[in-house]
Amino acid sequence: MTTLTISPGRPLRGTTTVPGDKSLTHRAIILTALAEGTSTVSGYCRGEDCLNTMRAFQALGIPIAETPTELTVSGKGFWGLTEPQGPIDCGNSGTGIRLLTGLLAGQDFFSVLTGDESIRRRPMGRVVKPLREMGAIVAGRKGGELAPLAITGAGLHGIDYHSSVASAQIKSSILLAGLFAQGQTRYREPRLSRDHTERMFQFFGIPLRQEEGTLVLDGRPPVGWRGVDVTVPGDFSAAAFFLVGATIVPGSDVTIRNVGMNPTRTGLIDVMRKMGADIQVLGLREAAGEPVGDLRVQSAVLRGVTIGHELIPKTIDEFPVLCVAAAVAEGDTVISGAEELRVKESDRIATMSGELKAMGALVEERPDGMVIRGLGRGGENGRLQAASNAQSHGDHRVAMSLAIGGLTAEQGMTIADTGCVETSFPNFEAVLTDLLAHSA
């Protein structure tokens, strides 16, 4: 079993980069595969989640050449996918399996999607139900609620769908199915979730429009799209660990270059600034339809805040490391409306509550969130304790968040089962070690 050992006592200093955005890499692979001709995807995320999506399209007949910094995708056009010879393994990626379910529902062949133990526990009915309304034929465990999913390609028709939750995965799955559906697909959600799919559709010239808060897509466009060069910015969710780490470890000063600054993703900055963090956004620019900037963060004293349901979609992946910030802040942080976190790679409300308690934090778990009574006092951030049996629970974001929390402890700490970090941030330990080394 892979472990990660954290040695505290030094600030984080220096300039670094983080892996390419995971969400954008998934979408770039999908749309370049459906393009006509050659595309390049540079700066892509090399985490296992995205590599599994790449392998999925190779299994679907799309030639993809891979180097450490760039993918070259030989797209075969709108109807160019072919039936895979065996089941497609999406690994640990909820984004991969849910988006592929929507895409493959409208093809004219049979396919099976599966994943690791975590994926086979996660709810799939939230995409299967609306896809069936579009005419999709999807079978799976518990009536399609759980993977593996067997998809018999069928002729789809557009629907008017109002999602009860703000979810970029549900939205993207339906929009990808809508591309292959007859007629018009309309999609509404209670609050704006990540809009990477909408932005990338626009970047590729796919005619998606918005009418009074409803996304409208005309299916089966008469003209496909050509291959393009896509530059993927750094993943904000990966940068989040160093934004929190540099804030809570005294004497820290870190700059992170080329980070995606999509406003549907950057709720952590809003929350951290409200808590008292010193985070500067420098050199805003654009890449592949996405805002990009450099982030400088210096250590600061934090205070507790209230985080309601309206902020959860913008902080959904940063929740574990945000809990670490709250644990060392002064005063209470109250998080509510976050029940979606119970169906991530782990039940992140339960896992972070339990692990932070083991590190000396004062946490009250609630059905839709938690109350964290910060350890900070007298104008200083508090310090967590080194847990004797820290566990990732197979969740990459929990593993990295515990590592950041461990930087505030007086003694070293080892986190068990950290191989999952490979799914999103393969060189996390090396980047963290480098930033700590600059202060040696």
C-alpha positions in Angstrom: 0.0 0.0 0.0 1.3 3.5 -0.9 1.8 5.9 1.9 2.7 9.6 2.1 4.8 11.0 5.0 4.6 14.6 5.9 7.4 16.4 7.8 6.2 19.8 9.2 8.2 22.7 10.5 9.0 24.7 7.3 7.0 27.3 5.3 6.1 26.8 1.7 8.0 29.1 -0.6 8.7 29.5 -4.4 7.0 29.3 -7.7 5.3 26.2 -9.1 2.8 24.8 -11.6 0.0 22.2 -11.2 -1.3 19.5 -13.5 -3.6 20.5 -16.4 -7.2 20.8 -15.5 -8.8 17.4 -15.1 -12.3 18.5 -16.1 -11.1 20.3 -19.2 -8.9 17.4 -20.3 -11.8 15.0 -20.2 -13.9 17.3 -22.4 -11.0 18.2 -24.8 -10.4 14.5 -25.5 -14.1 13.9 -26.2 -14.6 16.8 -28.5 -11.3 16.4 -30.4 -12.2 12.7 -31.0 -15.5 13.8 -32.6 -13.7 16.5 -34.7 -12.7 16.0 -38.3 -8.9 15.8 -38.6 -6.0 16.2 -36.2 -6.1 18.1 -32.9 -3.5 18.7 -30.2 -4.2 18.9 -26.5 -1.3 20.4 -24.7 -0.8 20.8 -21.0 -3.3 18.0 -20.4 -3.7 16.3 -17.0 -1.7 13.0 -16.8 -3.7 11.7 -13.8 -5.2 8.2 -14.2 -8.7 9.6 -14.5 -7.9 11.4 -17.7 -5.6 8.7 -19.0 -8.5 6.3 -18.7 -10.7 8.6 -20.8 -7.9 8.7 -23.4 -7.8 4.9 -23.4 -11.6 4.7 -23.7 -11.4 6.7 -27.0 -8.6 4.6 -28.2 -10.8 1.6 -27.6 -13.5 3.4 -29.5 -11.3 3.5 -32.6 -9.7 7.0 -32.2 -5.9 7.1 -32.7 -4.3 9.2 -29.9 -0.6 9.7 -29.7 0.7 10.5 -26.2 3.7 12.4 -24.9 4.2 13.8 -21.4 3.1 17.2 -22.4 0.8 16.7 -25.4 -1.9 14.5 -26.9 -2.3 14.3 -30.7 -5.9 13.2 -31.5 -6.8 12.0 -34.9 -10.5 12.7 -34.9 -12.8 10.7 -37.2 -15.8 13.1 -37.2 -19.2 13.2 -35.7 -20.2 9.5 -36.4 -16.6 8.2 -36.4 -16.6 6.1 -33.2 -16.6 2.3 -33.5 -17.8 -0.5 -31.2 -15.2 -1.4 -28.6 -14.1 -5.0 -28.3 -14.6 -5.2 -24.6 -15.8 -3.3 -21.5 -14.4 0.2 -21.1 -12.8 0.8 -17.7 -13.2 4.4 -16.5 -11.1 3.7 -13.3 -12.0 6.2 -10.5 -13.5 8.9 -12.7 -17.1 9.9 -12.1 -16.7 12.5 -14.9 -15.4 10.0 -17.3 -18.1 7.4 -16.8 -21.0 9.8 -16.7 -20.0 11.8 -19.8 -19.2 8.7 -21.7 -22.7 7.3 -20.8 -24.3 10.3 -22.5 -22.0 10.2 -25.5 -22.4 6.4 -26.1 -26.2 6.4 -25.6 -26.6 8.0 -29.0 -24.2 5.8 -31.0 -25.3 2.8 -33.2 -23.4 0.1 -31.3 -23.2 -1.7 -28.0 -20.8 -0.7 -25.2 -20.2 -1.5 -21.5 -18.8 1.0 -19.0 -17.3 0.1 -15.6 -14.8 1.4 -13.1 -13.1 0.7 -9.8 -14.8 -0.3 -6.6 -15.5 3.4 -5.7 -17.1 4.1 -9.1 -19.3 1.0 -8.8 -20.7 2.4 -5.6 -21.5 5.9 -7.0 -25.0 6.9 -8.2 -25.5 6.6 -12.0 -29.3 6.9 -12.0 -29.0 10.7 -12.1 -27.7 10.5 -15.7 -29.4 7.2 -16.7 -32.9 8.5 -15.9 -32.9 11.5 -18.2 -31.0 9.6 -20.9 -33.8 7.0 -20.8 -36.3 9.8 -21.3 -34.3 10.7 -24.5 -34.8 7.1 -25.7 -31.5 5.6 -24.4 -31.3 1.9 -23.7 -29.1 1.5 -20.6 -29.0 -1.5 -18.3 -27.0 -1.7 -15.1 -27.0 -3.0 -11.5 -30.0 -2.0 -9.4 -31.9 -1.0 -12.6 -29.2 1.2 -13.9 -28.5 3.0 -10.6 -25.0 1.5 -10.4 -22.2 0.6 -12.8 -21.3 -1.5 -14.7 -23.6 0.1 -17.3 -24.5 -1.7 -20.6 -25.5 0.7 -23.3 -27.3 -0.4 -26.5 -26.9 2.5 -28.9 -30.3 3.9 -29.9 -31.9 6.8 -31.8 -32.4 9.6 -29.3 -34.7 12.6 -29.2 -34.3 15.9 -27.4 -36.0 16.6 -24.1 -36.7 19.6 -21.8 -34.9 18.6 -18.6 -34.9 20.5 -15.3 -32.3 19.0 -13.0 -33.0 19.1 -9.3 -29.2 19.5 -8.5 -26.5 21.7 -9.9 -24.2 19.2 -11.5 -21.8 19.7 -14.3 -21.6 15.9 -14.9 -25.4 15.5 -15.4 -25.5 18.6 -17.6 -22.5 17.5 -19.7 -23.9 13.9 -20.1 -27.2 15.2 -21.4 -25.6 17.8 -23.7 -23.3 15.1 -25.2 -26.4 12.9 -25.8 -28.2 15.9 -27.2 -25.6 16.3 -29.9 -26.7 12.9 -31.3 -30.5 13.4 -30.6 -33.2 14.4 -33.1 -34.6 17.8 -32.3 -33.9 20.2 -29.5 -32.5 19.5 -26.0 -33.2 22.0 -23.3 -31.4 21.9 -19.9 -32.0 23.9 -16.7 -30.4 23.6 -13.3 -31.2 25.3 -9.9 -27.8 27.1 -9.8 -25.0 27.4 -12.3 -22.6 24.4 -12.1 -19.2 24.3 -13.8 -19.6 25.6 -17.3 -16.6 24.0 -18.9 -18.7 22.0 -21.4 -20.5 25.2 -22.5 -17.3 27.1 -23.0 -15.6 24.2 -24.9 -18.7 23.7 -27.1 -18.3 27.4 -28.0 -14.5 27.0 -28.6 -15.2 24.2 -31.0 -18.0 26.2 -32.7 -20.8 23.8 -31.6 -24.1 25.8 -31.6 -25.2 25.8 -28.0 -27.1 28.8 -26.8 -28.7 30.1 -23.6 -32.3 31.4 -23.4 -33.4 32.9 -20.1 -31.3 30.5 -18.0 -32.0 27.5 -20.1 -29.3 25.8 -22.3 -30.6 25.0 -25.8 -28.9 22.6 -28.2 -30.1 21.6 -31.6 -29.2 18.0 -32.2 -27.3 16.4 -35.1 -25.7 19.6 -36.4 -25.6 19.6 -40.2 -21.9 20.5 -40.2 -19.3 19.0 -37.9 -16.2 20.7 -36.5 -12.6 20.7 -37.5 -9.6 19.7 -35.3 -8.1 22.5 -33.2 -5.2 23.0 -30.8 -6.4 23.1 -27.2 -4.2 24.5 -24.4 -5.3 23.2 -21.0 -4.6 25.6 -18.1 -3.5 24.3 -14.7 -6.2 22.7 -12.5 -7.6 25.1 -9.9 -8.6 22.2 -7.7 -5.0 21.1 -7.6 -3.8 24.6 -6.9 -6.2 24.7 -4.0 -4.0 22.5 -1.8 -1.2 25.1 -2.0 -3.5 28.1 -1.6 -4.6 26.6 1.7 -1.1 25.3 2.7 0.6 28.6 2.1 -2.1 30.5 4.0 -2.0 28.3 7.1 1.7 27.7 7.5 3.5 30.8 8.9 6.1 32.5 6.7 4.9 31.0 3.4 4.9 32.8 0.1 3.9 30.8 -3.0 3.2 31.7 -6.6 1.3 29.2 -8.8 1.6 29.9 -12.6 -1.0 29.4 -15.3 -4.1 28.3 -13.2 -7.6 28.1 -14.7 -9.7 30.9 -13.2 -13.2 29.8 -14.4 -15.6 31.7 -12.1 -17.7 28.6 -11.6 -14.6 26.9 -10.0 -13.0 29.6 -7.9 -15.4 29.8 -4.9 -12.5 28.7 -2.7 -10.8 32.1 -3.3 -14.0 33.9 -2.3 -14.3 31.9 0.9 -10.6 32.1 1.8 -10.5 35.8 1.3 -13.6 36.2 3.5 -11.7 34.2 6.1 -8.8 36.6 5.8 -6.5 34.9 3.3 -4.0 37.0 1.2 -4.5 35.7 -2.3 -3.6 37.8 -5.4 -4.7 37.0 -9.0 -2.1 38.2 -11.5 -2.0 38.5 -15.3 -5.5 37.3 -16.2 -5.6 36.0 -19.8 -7.5 33.4 -21.8 -6.8 29.9 -23.2 -9.3 27.6 -25.0 -12.2 29.8 -23.9 -11.2 29.7 -20.3 -9.8 32.5 -18.1 -6.3 31.8 -16.8 -4.1 33.6 -14.3 -1.2 33.4 -11.8 -1.9 33.1 -8.1 0.3 34.5 -5.3 -0.6 33.5 -1.8 1.1 34.5 1.5 0.4 33.3 5.0 -2.4 34.9 6.9 -4.5 34.4 10.0 -8.0 33.0 9.3 -11.4 33.3 11.0 -14.4 31.1 10.6 -17.2 31.8 8.1 -20.6 30.5 7.1 -20.8 28.6 3.8 -24.3 28.0 2.4 -25.7 26.0 -0.5 -25.2 28.8 -3.0 -21.4 28.4 -2.7 -21.2 24.6 -2.7 -21.2 24.1 -6.6 -18.2 26.6 -6.8 -16.3 24.8 -4.0 -17.4 21.2 -4.5 -13.9 19.7 -5.1 -12.1 22.0 -2.7 -14.3 21.1 0.3 -11.8 18.7 1.9 -8.9 21.2 2.0 -11.3 24.0 2.9 -12.2 21.9 6.0 -8.5 21.9 6.9 -8.4 25.8 6.7 -11.5 26.0 8.9 -10.0 23.6 11.4 -7.1 25.9 12.2 -9.0 29.2 11.8 -10.3 31.2 14.8 -14.0 30.8 15.4 -16.7 28.5 13.9 -17.1 27.6 10.3 -20.6 26.4 9.4 -21.1 24.4 6.2 -24.6 23.5 4.9 -26.3 22.5 1.7 -23.4 20.1 0.9 -25.2 16.7 0.8 -23.8 16.1 -2.7 -20.4 15.5 -1.0 -21.7 12.2 0.4 -21.6 10.6 -3.0 -18.1 11.6 -4.2 -15.0 9.3 -4.2 -15.8 8.9 -0.6 -18.5 10.3 1.7 -16.4 13.5 2.1 -18.5 14.9 5.0 -17.9 11.7 7.0 -14.3 11.1 6.0 -13.1 14.6 6.6 -15.1 14.8 9.9 -13.5 11.6 11.1 -10.0 12.3 10.0 -9.9 15.9 11.3 -11.2 14.7 14.7 -8.3 12.2 14.8 -6.0 15.3 14.2 -7.5 17.1 17.2 -10.1 19.2 15.4 -13.5 20.0 16.9 -16.1 18.9 14.3 -19.8 18.3 14.5 -21.0 16.3 11.5 -24.5 17.2 10.1 -26.5 15.5 7.3 -25.7 18.2 4.8 -22.4 19.6 6.1 -20.6 20.2 9.4 -19.7 22.7 12.0 -15.9 23.1 12.5 -14.9 24.9 15.7 -11.5 26.3 14.7 -8.4 25.9 16.9 -7.0 29.4 16.3 -6.7 31.8 19.2 -5.4 35.2 19.9 -4.8 36.3 16.3 -2.9 33.1 15.4 -3.9 30.1 13.4 -4.2 26.8 15.4 -2.3 23.7 14.8 -3.6 20.2 14.1 -2.0 17.1 15.6 -0.4 14.2 13.8 -2.9 11.4 13.6 -1.6 8.0 14.4 -3.6 6.2 11.7 -4.5 8.8 9.0 -6.4 7.2 6.1 -7.2 8.5 2.6 -10.3 6.3 2.3 -9.3 5.8 -1.3 -10.1 9.5 -2.0 -7.3 11.5 -3.7 -8.6 14.9 -2.4 -8.9 13.6 1.2 -5.3 12.3 1.0 -3.9 15.6 -0.2 -5.9 17.6 2.2 -4.6 15.6 5.2 -1.1 16.2 3.9 -1.7 19.9 4.0 -3.2 19.7 7.5 -0.2 17.7 8.6 2.1 20.7 7.8 0.7 22.5 10.8 1.4 19.7 13.3 4.4 19.4 15.6 5.4 15.9 14.6 5.5 14.1 11.3 2.5 12.1 10.0 2.1 9.2 7.6 -1.1 8.9 5.5 -2.1 5.5 4.4 -3.5 4.4 1.0 -2.3 7.4 -1.0 -2.0 5.7 -4.4 -5.3 7.3 -5.2 -3.5 10.7 -5.6 -2.4 9.4 -9.0 -5.9 9.9 -10.3 -5.5 13.7 -10.4 -2.1 14.9 -9.2 0.7 12.3 -9.9 3.5 14.6 -8.8 1.9 16.1 -5.7 4.5 14.9 -3.3 7.3 16.2 -5.5 5.8 19.7 -5.8 5.1 19.9 -2.1 8.6 18.8 -1.3 10.1 21.3 -3.7 8.1 24.2 -2.1 9.2 23.1 1.4 12.8 22.8 0.2 12.9 26.5 -0.9 12.8 27.5 2.8 15.4 25.0 4.0 
